[in-house]
């Protein structure tokens, strides 16, 4: 027995030593942040000063060396993120993630992101190509140092290949894809039309408040054939959620205590670990540029230079159309066009799923890639005789968005900024800006298709590709895009709502988000005559839910039948709709509303309900307010009796209490932040139970889908129905009186290496809506580390 015990102790000791050695070895993957290093490709020495927050301040003798250094620090701090993103764009996730990533790989191979990026790079001007090449050289200089790779590379036995300039363009295209959801909305309308009929589908997907929405075109026979394909395509695409977006607003000096403009921006994107954004400052003889970069892309995407600050929110411009192409009977290699027939362009792609090589045929039509081939490749059912092709403005070799990024960083006047935005082609964005000399403005740059007046679909549903009236008629000229300079009101607000003024004629979209956040921002701006950095910060922190305020009377009028339901309802007494993280009432409301949505429309949707279940505030408010007879949705069509909305509101409390008790136990002390935590899931370790506790970054968070401080959750998620999945991935406030006073924060930390102290150092402060500053004056920077790169 003693011998056995000794052996066990010895083995335990060996395991502890091995674990300690492994831990120590993996820590050598942290970057070198001090001293002098040789970096092939530099033209002159570059100094990189990291402050206490891990933000790099790059001091370079020229712009190219500045972009080189940006590539170097990105590779130092976010190498795995860059590699993962590159493999997303190139359709190469299956090589190490296996079968579960195959559908995503097929989709991105079908879109042809990598090939399009290569063609775009080849057609860019020499200056932009040189900047992208300098950035790539900086990434590769860090790779060439041969240091220990971060833990994710070790786990999957991956070695990153050299970074190429077109790799940066690939990620720009993926970001454009993430921010362009027209095709999914077209499929959703098709899908709900088949399931509910045209009238009820139009009710379920209502138009913008106050707008007259023309009837959808009658393509019922075609739609009946396309139903299986629509279901399969939507099943492989991320869900379309209402009211996920971004905020930006600006006031002129007349409304600011400093006498100079103030500009705020908080883009709402999927939360992840590490964060999507990386904060940085680059100083060259041409000036300073400061703000949020995307690892893999050289320039500052959102930020300021010495003269101008700019922000972005998604316009929701209709820049995609799905075309139903008719295959020529008896000749599957051809399809019908308005002038005869044409041959599909096709290519073969090889996707490696682990060690297995799978061959996939990719086809394109005159409109674009055949998305239905992606569905077919993963087992979906394509309708006989038809395919679905995607037309998208981003998939053109003349896409100059990369050039626009560098031009934004260098702009010294609003005229130069507007000139640069002419090159900003995809995705369409609302760009709100402020100049140091006092000017403020807005423009929505991007390629927007011109559609014929007799095109009744106007981007709302898939259309026949063989009918010329649905073809695009070119692009809207830049001069006709929505814009305004120095409005009389002295302020501009964009929150993904309708940004076209009354009487505006060109077609931009019908898929605006409801104006709930914009209205709240406007009201808060009205709340004081002169604004400051602090008042703007309070607006960004505002977690009062429009939805809660609008539905609270229905909740309080309900009559729950169970003790649990009545206790839950009682928590709402005296509550003002603030979805604060420490609020019990916020949790009671969220649980009640979740059950109410299920009761209202699960019976009508049937099999479609599970993946179509989300907040749907615009629809639900029409139902509860009995607008246009929509309260009929409250009657359960599967029961003989007629249910009312008041009855469902009461029942929802009883069901919500049961759900909370079943999931969380007797949660008398349970608060909103206990279940509504920012889900900073690591890719891909966030899906591995043993590893997620080390790599995920989760903090309690305030807000909901309809508060200014957005905290959107997927109520359909059976495991984490209240987890905060989309939020202010970045917050920034720019003070044009002194740009060094500008404030920034992103959701996790600067480093993507879990062993770094900067891996999650921002998370709790982000949840509390706190900020850091990024000064450009060298005397105001407190160095924590200084690294000099030499040629």
Secondary structure by P-SEA (a helix, b strand, c coil): caaaaaaaaaaaaaaaaaaaaaaaaaaccccccccbbbbccccbbbbbbbccccccbbbbccaaaaaaaaaaaaaaccaaaaaaaaaaaaccccccccccaaaaaaaaaaaaaaaaaaaaaaaccaaaaaaaaaaaaaaaaaaaccccccaaaaaacccccccccaaaaaaaaaaaaaaccaaaaaaaaaaaaaaccaaaaaaaacccccccccccccaaaaaaaaaaaaaaaaaacccccccccbbbbbbccccccccbbbbbbbbbcccccccccccbbbbccccccccccccccccccccccccccccccccccccbbbbbcccccccccccccccbbbbbbbbbbbbbcccbbbbbbbbbccccccaaaaaaaacccccccbbbbbbccccccccaaaaaaaaaaacccaaaaaaaacccccccccccccccccccccccccbbbbbcccccccccccccccccccccccccccccccccccccccccccccccccccccccccccccccaaaaaaaaaaaaccccccaaaaaaaaaccccaaaaaaaaaaaacccccaaaaaaaaaacccccccccccaaaaaaaaaaaaaaaaccccccccccccccccaaaaaaaaaacccccccccccccccccccaaaaaaaaaaaaaaaaaaaccccccccccccccccccccccccccccccccccccbbbbccccccccccccccccccccccccccbbbbbcccccccccccccccccccccccccccaaaaaaaccbbbbbcccccccccbbbbbcc
